């Protein structure tokens, strides 16, 4: 099994958000260090799942279809990779946002 080398070391993760729930994020963010370009939240049936799914926005469908390119991480950990998501984390599901080009803000989009 190939061990992933994360863009941010575990020792560098700070407490930025109170949620300890999990979310999905692709390796483009967690390994390559790309910023989050698209995120959506779906209704979750489990309290440990926040419902959030995070993507850089440049992943191909083939990339996304390979489960080895996605992992489950604490929402706080993902927020350390791109703190721009923090103001949107309390948005109720279902919702989706994409980063506005050249800005640190997101706009709501239809799913």
DRENBA-622905 format. One line per field, with one value per atom (N, C-alpha, C): x, y, z; atom name; residue number from 1; residue in one letter. Coordinates in nm, 3 decimals. Layout:
N
u <- [X:...] $
v <- [Y:...] $
w <- [Z:...] $
atomo <- [CA:...] $
num <- [NUM:...] $
residuo <- [a:...] $
# end
This chain:
111
u <- [0.084:0.000:0.088:0.056:0.132:0.088:0.179:0.147:0.148:0.042:0.029:0.119:0.179:0.258:0.174:0.121:0.030:0.103:0.034:0.092:0.120:0.043:0.063:0.088:0.190:0.220:0.115:0.093:-0.004:0.024:0.152:0.190:0.153:0.131:0.098:-0.052:-0.134:-0.279:-0.321:-0.393:-0.443:-0.594:-0.645:-0.790:-0.849:-0.919:-0.981:-1.132:-1.189:-1.335:-1.367:-1.480:-1.512:-1.556:-1.598:-1.650:-1.541:-1.573:-1.483:-1.539:-1.649:-1.710:-1.618:-1.638:-1.556:-1.615:-1.529:-1.568:-1.476:-1.519:-1.435:-1.357:-1.233:-1.150:-1.058:-1.029:-0.943:-0.795:-0.712:-0.567:-0.515:-0.588:-0.544:-0.532:-0.618:-0.613:-0.515:-0.535:-0.464:-0.318:-0.289:-0.153:-0.082:-0.151:-0.089:-0.093:-0.179:-0.186:-0.269:-0.351:-0.437:-0.545:-0.588:-0.697:-0.830:-0.928:-1.061:-1.135:-1.174:-1.244:-1.392:-1.431:-1.572:-1.600:-1.712:-1.751:-1.902:-1.948:-2.092:-2.118:-2.239:-2.281:-2.409:-2.410:-2.530:-2.582:-2.706:-2.764:-2.691:-2.660:-2.589:-2.681:-2.666:-2.745:-2.664:-2.537:-2.451:-2.394:-2.394:-2.345:-2.195:-2.120:-1.976:-1.943:-2.045:-2.027:-2.090:-2.009:-2.059:-2.143:-2.124:-2.192:-2.112:-2.002:-1.921:-1.832:-1.817:-1.729:-1.649:-1.517:-1.430:-1.344:-1.335:-1.260:-1.180:-1.070:-0.997:-1.075:-1.149:-1.226:-1.163:-1.038:-0.973:-0.956:-1.017:-1.010:-1.095:-1.044:-1.122:-1.220:-1.319:-1.413:-1.340:-1.245:-1.165:-1.089:-1.033:-0.961:-1.055:-1.172:-1.269:-1.323:-1.338:-1.391:-1.296:-1.169:-1.070:-1.070:-1.123:-1.134:-1.000:-0.890:-0.761:-0.722:-0.794:-0.765:-0.848:-0.926:-1.013:-0.997:-1.007:-0.999:-1.100:-1.118:-1.204:-1.115:-1.143:-1.063:-1.156:-1.107:-1.183:-1.201:-1.319:-1.344:-1.239:-1.198:-1.095:-0.965:-0.927:-0.804:-0.814:-0.927:-0.946:-0.944:-1.003:-1.002:-0.860:-0.770:-0.630:-0.566:-0.612:-0.560:-0.613:-0.734:-0.792:-0.893:-0.845:-0.932:-1.045:-1.039:-1.146:-1.281:-1.282:-1.409:-1.483:-1.414:-1.471:-1.604:-1.620:-1.748:-1.868:-1.844:-1.952:-1.988:-1.912:-1.927:-2.058:-2.126:-2.255:-2.373:-2.348:-2.457:-2.531:-2.663:-2.739:-2.736:-2.738:-2.743:-2.886:-2.903:-2.800:-2.761:-2.634:-2.584:-2.455:-2.415:-2.290:-2.234:-2.101:-2.034:-1.913:-1.884:-1.758:-1.685:-1.552:-1.470:-1.477:-1.494:-1.496:-1.353:-1.334:-1.200:-1.126:-1.004:-0.919:-0.958:-1.051:-1.098:-1.088:-1.108:-1.106:-1.248:-1.348:-1.487:-1.549:-1.663:-1.735:-1.872:-1.926:-2.065:-2.145:-2.270:-2.358:-2.395:-2.396:-2.429:-2.534:-2.606:-2.703:-2.629:-2.681:-2.619:-2.675] $
v <- [-0.118:0.000:0.125:0.219:0.342:0.442:0.482:0.577:0.719:0.794:0.930:1.025:1.119:1.225:1.352:1.394:1.507:1.641:1.739:1.870:1.945:1.915:1.977:1.865:1.882:1.779:1.780:1.667:1.656:1.750:1.775:1.865:2.010:2.043:2.181:2.211:2.110:2.129:2.202:2.313:2.394:2.376:2.406:2.404:2.531:2.515:2.629:2.626:2.506:2.490:2.386:2.402:2.310:2.171:2.156:2.027:1.922:1.806:1.690:1.589:1.625:1.535:1.520:1.413:1.384:1.439:1.446:1.491:1.424:1.421:1.366:1.478:1.451:1.546:1.468:1.524:1.456:1.480:1.396:1.410:1.538:1.592:1.720:1.826:1.819:1.913:1.864:1.743:1.693:1.654:1.608:1.566:1.672:1.720:1.816:1.959:1.987:2.122:2.220:2.171:2.260:2.319:2.440:2.504:2.440:2.457:2.401:2.492:2.435:2.512:2.482:2.365:2.326:2.240:2.268:2.189:2.178:2.064:2.048:1.972:1.991:1.923:1.849:1.722:1.642:1.603:1.564:1.519:1.394:1.388:1.273:1.197:1.068:0.983:0.941:0.984:0.946:1.072:1.083:1.204:1.230:1.126:1.145:1.194:1.201:1.250:1.387:1.488:1.625:1.643:1.551:1.565:1.644:1.707:1.789:1.702:1.747:1.683:1.796:1.784:1.892:1.848:1.936:1.910:2.035:2.015:2.131:2.192:2.108:2.154:2.120:2.070:2.033:1.880:1.806:1.660:1.610:1.514:1.452:1.352:1.312:1.211:1.080:1.046:0.925:0.932:1.046:1.067:1.047:1.110:1.102:0.959:0.889:0.752:0.653:0.689:0.603:0.635:0.545:0.574:0.598:0.559:0.582:0.730:0.813:0.956:1.040:0.975:1.045:0.984:1.067:1.016:1.086:1.029:1.088:1.157:1.284:1.366:1.448:1.491:1.582:1.714:1.773:1.902:2.003:2.000:2.092:2.074:1.952:1.927:1.988:1.968:2.023:2.175:2.235:2.381:2.435:2.357:2.400:2.408:2.327:2.329:2.449:2.491:2.608:2.675:2.767:2.835:2.916:2.940:3.015:2.945:2.815:2.742:2.768:2.816:2.824:2.899:3.015:3.085:3.009:2.906:2.833:2.700:2.659:2.526:2.503:2.609:2.592:2.597:2.607:2.608:2.475:2.480:2.355:2.275:2.145:2.055:2.047:2.029:2.021:2.161:2.175:2.301:2.273:2.367:2.355:2.495:2.506:2.633:2.612:2.715:2.713:2.843:2.833:2.951:3.046:3.172:3.275:3.298:3.302:3.311:3.434:3.410:3.517:3.573:3.508:3.557:3.448:3.486:3.389:3.356:3.398:3.374:3.274:3.220:3.120:3.175:3.124:3.156:3.027:3.040:2.924:2.885:2.755:2.705:2.596:2.574:2.464:2.332:2.231:2.098:2.022] $
w <- [0.000:0.000:0.000:-0.085:-0.098:0.009:0.096:0.202:0.146:0.177:0.126:0.205:0.133:0.196:0.190:0.304:0.310:0.297:0.240:0.217:0.347:0.452:0.583:0.683:0.766:0.866:0.976:1.037:1.145:1.261:1.287:1.396:1.368:1.241:1.203:1.206:1.226:1.226:1.354:1.334:1.446:1.460:1.577:1.599:1.539:1.427:1.359:1.366:1.371:1.379:1.486:1.553:1.662:1.617:1.495:1.448:1.443:1.496:1.485:1.387:1.322:1.224:1.103:1.030:0.913:0.785:0.684:0.550:0.450:0.325:0.218:0.151:0.119:0.045:-0.047:-0.162:-0.258:-0.229:-0.286:-0.272:-0.338:-0.432:-0.492:-0.382:-0.282:-0.170:-0.064:-0.017:0.100:0.073:-0.047:-0.081:-0.166:-0.270:-0.361:-0.309:-0.211:-0.154:-0.234:-0.326:-0.406:-0.315:-0.346:-0.272:-0.311:-0.226:-0.251:-0.348:-0.461:-0.564:-0.569:-0.514:-0.517:-0.393:-0.329:-0.214:-0.211:-0.163:-0.146:-0.018:0.032:0.154:0.125:0.160:0.144:0.282:0.288:0.414:0.459:0.585:0.640:0.735:0.734:0.824:0.947:0.953:1.065:1.129:1.261:1.327:1.305:1.278:1.255:1.114:1.027:0.890:0.879:0.849:0.835:0.709:0.612:0.484:0.382:0.425:0.335:0.246:0.119:0.021:-0.045:-0.046:-0.092:-0.210:-0.310:-0.434:-0.472:-0.540:-0.593:-0.709:-0.779:-0.894:-1.027:-1.022:-1.148:-1.161:-1.071:-1.080:-1.197:-1.269:-1.376:-1.314:-1.389:-1.339:-1.311:-1.396:-1.376:-1.243:-1.212:-1.087:-0.968:-0.973:-0.865:-0.848:-0.958:-0.953:-0.886:-0.873:-0.809:-0.659:-0.576:-0.433:-0.362:-0.422:-0.358:-0.360:-0.438:-0.446:-0.350:-0.266:-0.173:-0.035:0.069:0.205:0.294:0.412:0.514:0.616:0.640:0.731:0.819:0.934:1.019:0.943:0.957:0.892:0.935:1.061:1.108:1.031:1.002:0.927:0.788:0.722:0.588:0.592:0.696:0.710:0.723:0.777:0.785:0.647:0.554:0.418:0.339:0.371:0.303:0.397:0.482:0.578:0.514:0.385:0.317:0.329:0.359:0.368:0.499:0.600:0.735:0.741:0.676:0.687:0.629:0.553:0.485:0.552:0.651:0.709:0.782:0.823:0.891:0.796:0.667:0.569:0.578:0.582:0.592:0.461:0.476:0.360:0.309:0.181:0.075:0.026:-0.008:-0.063:-0.138:-0.222:-0.297:-0.320:-0.320:-0.339:-0.429:-0.510:-0.585:-0.559:-0.557:-0.528:-0.646:-0.615:-0.719:-0.766:-0.895:-0.953:-0.901:-0.853:-0.805:-0.669:-0.600:-0.470:-0.366:-0.242:-0.132:-0.086:-0.164:-0.129:-0.227:-0.183:-0.262:-0.298:-0.406:-0.441:-0.440:-0.398:-0.394:-0.538:-0.565:-0.697:-0.684:-0.792:-0.795:-0.809:-0.745:-0.754:-0.871] $
atomo <- [N:CA:C:N:CA:C:N:CA:C:N:CA:C:N:CA:C:N:CA:C:N:CA:C:N:CA:C:N:CA:C:N:CA:C:N:CA:C:N:CA:C:N:CA:C:N:CA:C:N:CA:C:N:CA:C:N:CA:C:N:CA:C:N:CA:C:N:CA:C:N:CA:C:N:CA:C:N:CA:C:N:CA:C:N:CA:C:N:CA:C:N:CA:C:N:CA:C:N:CA:C:N:CA:C:N:CA:C:N:CA:C:N:CA:C:N:CA:C:N:CA:C:N:CA:C:N:CA:C:N:CA:C:N:CA:C:N:CA:C:N:CA:C:N:CA:C:N:CA:C:N:CA:C:N:CA:C:N:CA:C:N:CA:C:N:CA:C:N:CA:C:N:CA:C:N:CA:C:N:CA:C:N:CA:C:N:CA:C:N:CA:C:N:CA:C:N:CA:C:N:CA:C:N:CA:C:N:CA:C:N:CA:C:N:CA:C:N:CA:C:N:CA:C:N:CA:C:N:CA:C:N:CA:C:N:CA:C:N:CA:C:N:CA:C:N:CA:C:N:CA:C:N:CA:C:N:CA:C:N:CA:C:N:CA:C:N:CA:C:N:CA:C:N:CA:C:N:CA:C:N:CA:C:N:CA:C:N:CA:C:N:CA:C:N:CA:C:N:CA:C:N:CA:C:N:CA:C:N:CA:C:N:CA:C:N:CA:C:N:CA:C:N:CA:C:N:CA:C:N:CA:C:N:CA:C:N:CA:C:N:CA:C:N:CA:C:N:CA:C:N:CA:C:N:CA:C:N:CA:C:N:CA:C:N:CA:C:N:CA:C:N:CA:C:N:CA:C:N:CA:C:N:CA:C:N:CA:C] $
num <- [1:1:1:2:2:2:3:3:3:4:4:4:5:5:5:6:6:6:7:7:7:8:8:8:9:9:9:10:10:10:11:11:11:12:12:12:13:13:13:14:14:14:15:15:15:16:16:16:17:17:17:18:18:18:19:19:19:20:20:20:21:21:21:22:22:22:23:23:23:24:24:24:25:25:25:26:26:26:27:27:27:28:28:28:29:29:29:30:30:30:31:31:31:32:32:32:33:33:33:34:34:34:35:35:35:36:36:36:37:37:37:38:38:38:39:39:39:40:40:40:41:41:41:42:42:42:43:43:43:44:44:44:45:45:45:46:46:46:47:47:47:48:48:48:49:49:49:50:50:50:51:51:51:52:52:52:53:53:53:54:54:54:55:55:55:56:56:56:57:57:57:58:58:58:59:59:59:60:60:60:61:61:61:62:62:62:63:63:63:64:64:64:65:65:65:66:66:66:67:67:67:68:68:68:69:69:69:70:70:70:71:71:71:72:72:72:73:73:73:74:74:74:75:75:75:76:76:76:77:77:77:78:78:78:79:79:79:80:80:80:81:81:81:82:82:82:83:83:83:84:84:84:85:85:85:86:86:86:87:87:87:88:88:88:89:89:89:90:90:90:91:91:91:92:92:92:93:93:93:94:94:94:95:95:95:96:96:96:97:97:97:98:98:98:99:99:99:100:100:100:101:101:101:102:102:102:103:103:103:104:104:104:105:105:105:106:106:106:107:107:107:108:108:108:109:109:109:110:110:110:111:111:111] $
residuo <- [x:x:x:x:x:x:x:x:x:x:x:x:x:x:x:x:x:x:x:x:x:x:x:x:x:x:x:x:x:x:x:x:x:x:x:x:x:x:x:x:x:x:x:x:x:x:x:x:x:x:x:x:x:x:x:x:x:x:x:x:x:x:x:x:x:x:x:x:x:x:x:x:x:x:x:x:x:x:x:x:x:x:x:x:x:x:x:x:x:x:x:x:x:x:x:x:x:x:x:x:x:x:x:x:x:x:x:x:x:x:x:x:x:x:x:x:x:x:x:x:x:x:x:x:x:x:x:x:x:x:x:x:x:x:x:x:x:x:x:x:x:x:x:x:x:x:x:x:x:x:x:x:x:x:x:x:x:x:x:x:x:x:x:x:x:x:x:x:x:x:x:x:x:x:x:x:x:x:x:x:x:x:x:x:x:x:x:x:x:x:x:x:x:x:x:x:x:x:x:x:x:x:x:x:x:x:x:x:x:x:x:x:x:x:x:x:x:x:x:x:x:x:x:x:x:x:x:x:x:x:x:x:x:x:x:x:x:x:x:x:x:x:x:x:x:x:x:x:x:x:x:x:x:x:x:x:x:x:x:x:x:x:x:x:x:x:x:x:x:x:x:x:x:x:x:x:x:x:x:x:x:x:x:x:x:x:x:x:x:x:x:x:x:x:x:x:x:x:x:x:x:x:x:x:x:x:x:x:x:x:x:x:x:x:x:x:x:x:x:x:x:x:x:x:x:x:x:x:x:x:x:x:x] $
# end
